[in-house]
């Protein structure tokens, strides 16, 4: 643990992020850890935490007129005002967000525009998506008639469970479920159009929402390679998994290994680590039109 964090209350260690309490706010530190199939790999992915943080900051700015966001600042000099000494902690620069604390809504809020991942597996087996009706005759990577809100539960341990929208209504109440769905679809629409300008397709993404002063608020990471499938628009072939600017290629490599998806994970070769890092950096730079070297924490 970095010395400047030792005096803070450590609330939670996730697969990728560590959360600390700072007064009434939260400090979110994105590590370079990589998880797949709910297991954290032993090998860190260089620059991954900076990419997740920089991309989230970009999207929070882009979405400011659509939904409130919890992000307060990523600037080390601003965080230093709340945590004296933070500005000197160079290992935290660029991977840390100061955010408002929210009452989190117990749903993983997934929006899908293309058939992929678990949704494709369910569709191929049963013809449904999250137990909801879906058009017949779709293949892998096909577009859905319109973006689809496909929630899942948040599991404290183990795997999240994909659920229908009706089940989400029962879990959080009709009014909140409908508001969450509408917010997610509106945010997805903006993100989808912005990504398209970069020659990419946002196949799906997962949002985390919470309540701050009663208002539905976008929290945690936003449209990052960890939470989204980003495909080159000119490389999509019906029935095939497209090359991706996200962690799906790593999942595909891992799935090809003789491993039962329980800890410990297999060792990751250096070339796979570096290629995964390259894809994360490329995702940020292509979507935002910015260089990661201009973001906080770049190696001098």
RACOR-V132644 format. One record per residue. N is the residue number from 1. RES is the residue in one letter. OMEGA is omega in whole degrees, -180 to 180 (none if undefined). NEAR is the number of other ideal C-beta (glycine too) atoms within 8 Angstrom. D_LAST is the distance of its C-alpha to the last C-alpha in whole Angstrom. Layout:
BEGIN
<<N,RES,OMEGA,NEAR,D_LAST> <N,RES,OMEGA,NEAR,D_LAST>>
END
This chain:
BEGIN
<<1,X,176,4,23> <2,X,-173,8,20> <3,X,-177,7,22> <4,X,-179,11,22> <5,X,-173,13,23> <6,X,-179,7,26> <7,X,-179,4,28> <8,X,175,10,28> <9,X,-179,5,31> <10,X,-175,9,30> <11,X,-171,7,32> <12,X,172,7,31> <13,X,178,6,29> <14,X,180,7,29> <15,X,-178,7,28> <16,X,-172,11,25> <17,X,169,12,25> <18,X,-177,10,25> <19,X,179,13,27> <20,X,178,12,28> <21,X,178,11,30> <22,X,-173,10,29> <23,X,177,5,32> <24,X,-175,4,34> <25,X,-180,12,31> <26,X,169,13,28> <27,X,180,16,25> <28,X,-179,12,24> <29,X,-180,13,21> <30,X,179,14,20> <31,X,173,11,20> <32,X,178,9,19> <33,X,178,11,22> <34,X,177,14,25> <35,X,175,10,28> <36,X,-176,11,31> <37,X,177,7,35> <38,X,177,8,34> <39,X,-180,10,33> <40,X,178,8,29> <41,X,179,10,28> <42,X,-174,7,26> <43,X,175,8,23> <44,X,178,9,20> <45,X,-176,12,19> <46,X,176,8,15> <47,X,-176,11,14> <48,X,-179,16,17> <49,X,178,13,17> <50,X,179,15,15> <51,X,-178,15,17> <52,X,-178,15,20> <53,X,-179,15,19> <54,X,-178,16,18> <55,X,178,17,21> <56,X,179,14,23> <57,X,178,11,22> <58,X,-177,12,23> <59,X,177,11,26> <60,X,175,12,27> <61,X,-178,7,27> <62,X,-172,9,29> <63,X,-174,14,31> <64,X,-179,7,32> <65,X,-177,3,35> <66,X,-176,8,36> <67,X,174,10,36> <68,X,176,8,34> <69,X,-178,11,31> <70,X,-174,15,30> <71,X,174,11,27> <72,X,179,9,26> <73,X,169,8,22> <74,X,-175,12,19> <75,X,-179,7,17> <76,X,-179,12,16> <77,X,176,7,18> <78,X,177,10,21> <79,X,179,15,21> <80,X,178,11,21> <81,X,179,5,24> <82,X,-179,10,26> <83,X,-178,10,24> <84,X,-179,4,23> <85,X,-177,9,20> <86,X,-176,13,19> <87,X,179,8,16> <88,X,-178,6,15> <89,X,-172,13,15> <90,X,-179,6,11> <91,X,-180,5,12> <92,X,-176,14,15> <93,X,175,10,13> <94,X,-180,13,13> <95,X,-172,12,16> <96,X,177,15,19> <97,X,168,13,21> <98,X,-172,15,24> <99,X,173,12,27> <100,X,178,10,31> <101,X,-177,9,33> <102,X,169,10,36> <103,X,-171,6,39> <104,X,177,9,38> <105,X,-171,12,40> <106,X,177,7,41> <107,X,163,14,40> <108,X,-170,10,38> <109,X,-174,14,38> <110,X,173,12,38> <111,X,-178,15,38> <112,X,174,14,39> <113,X,180,13,40> <114,X,-179,13,40> <115,X,-177,14,42> <116,X,172,13,39> <117,X,-179,8,39> <118,X,179,6,41> <119,X,178,14,43> <120,X,-180,10,44> <121,X,178,8,45> <122,X,-179,12,47> <123,X,-180,13,48> <124,X,-178,5,49> <125,X,-171,5,51> <126,X,-180,5,53> <127,X,179,5,52> <128,X,174,10,51> <129,X,-175,12,47> <130,X,180,13,47> <131,X,179,8,51> <132,X,-179,10,51> <133,X,179,3,53> <134,X,180,10,51> <135,X,177,6,52> <136,X,171,5,54> <137,X,180,4,53> <138,X,174,9,49> <139,X,178,8,47> <140,X,178,10,43> <141,X,177,15,41> <142,X,173,9,43> <143,X,171,6,43> <144,X,-180,13,45> <145,X,174,4,47> <146,X,179,4,45> <147,X,-171,11,42> <148,X,176,10,44> <149,X,-174,11,43> <150,X,-174,12,43> <151,X,169,14,42> <152,X,177,12,42> <153,X,172,11,42> <154,X,-178,9,39> <155,X,176,8,40> <156,X,177,3,39> <157,X,179,3,40> <158,X,-173,4,40> <159,X,171,5,40> <160,X,-180,8,40> <161,X,176,7,44> <162,X,-178,11,44> <163,X,177,11,47> <164,X,176,8,49> <165,X,177,11,48> <166,X,178,6,52> <167,X,176,10,50> <168,X,177,14,47> <169,X,179,11,50> <170,X,-177,5,52> <171,X,-174,10,49> <172,X,-178,10,48> <173,X,-175,6,51> <174,X,-174,6,52> <175,X,-178,6,50> <176,X,180,10,47> <177,X,179,14,46> <178,X,179,9,47> <179,X,179,9,45> <180,X,179,15,42> <181,X,-178,12,43> <182,X,179,8,43> <183,X,-178,13,40> <184,X,179,13,38> <185,X,178,11,40> <186,X,178,10,39> <187,X,180,14,36> <188,X,-179,13,36> <189,X,179,9,37> <190,X,-178,11,35> <191,X,-179,14,32> <192,X,-179,11,34> <193,X,179,8,35> <194,X,179,10,31> <195,X,180,13,30> <196,X,178,11,33> <197,X,179,6,31> <198,X,179,9,28> <199,X,-178,8,31> <200,X,174,13,31> <201,X,173,12,33> <202,X,-176,15,33> <203,X,176,12,35> <204,X,176,14,35> <205,X,-178,12,33> <206,X,177,9,34> <207,X,171,12,33> <208,X,-179,11,34> <209,X,176,14,36> <210,X,178,12,37> <211,X,173,10,39> <212,X,-175,12,38> <213,X,176,4,41> <214,X,-178,4,43> <215,X,175,7,41> <216,X,-170,12,40> <217,X,178,14,36> <218,X,-175,14,33> <219,X,172,11,31> <220,X,-176,8,28> <221,X,-176,10,26> <222,X,176,13,27> <223,X,177,11,28> <224,X,176,12,25> <225,X,176,15,25> <226,X,-172,9,26> <227,X,-171,10,29> <228,X,166,13,30> <229,X,-179,13,31> <230,X,-175,14,30> <231,X,171,15,31> <232,X,-175,11,31> <233,X,-176,9,34> <234,X,-177,5,35> <235,X,-178,8,35> <236,X,177,10,38> <237,X,-178,7,41> <238,X,177,8,44> <239,X,-179,6,44> <240,X,177,7,41> <241,X,-178,8,37> <242,X,167,10,35> <243,X,-169,6,32> <244,X,173,11,29> <245,X,-179,12,26> <246,X,-176,12,26> <247,X,179,12,27> <248,X,176,11,31> <249,X,177,12,30> <250,X,176,11,29> <251,X,-179,10,32> <252,X,177,9,34> <253,X,-177,9,32> <254,X,180,12,33> <255,X,-180,6,37> <256,X,-178,5,37> <257,X,176,7,37> <258,X,-173,3,40> <259,X,-175,7,39> <260,X,177,3,41> <261,X,172,6,38> <262,X,180,4,39> <263,X,-2,4,36> <264,X,178,4,35> <265,X,175,12,33> <266,X,175,8,33> <267,X,-179,6,30> <268,X,180,9,27> <269,X,-176,6,27> <270,X,-179,5,23> <271,X,177,6,24> <272,X,176,10,25> <273,X,-177,13,22> <274,X,178,9,20> <275,X,178,9,22> <276,X,177,14,22> <277,X,-179,12,18> <278,X,-180,8,19> <279,X,179,14,22> <280,X,-180,15,20> <281,X,179,11,17> <282,X,178,9,20> <283,X,180,15,22> <284,X,-173,15,20> <285,X,-179,11,19> <286,X,-179,11,22> <287,X,-173,14,24> <288,X,-173,9,22> <289,X,-179,6,21> <290,X,176,10,18> <291,X,178,6,14> <292,X,179,13,13> <293,X,178,5,9> <294,X,180,6,11> <295,X,-180,12,12> <296,X,173,10,11> <297,X,179,9,9> <298,X,178,10,6> <299,X,-179,2,4> <300,X,none,2,0>>
END
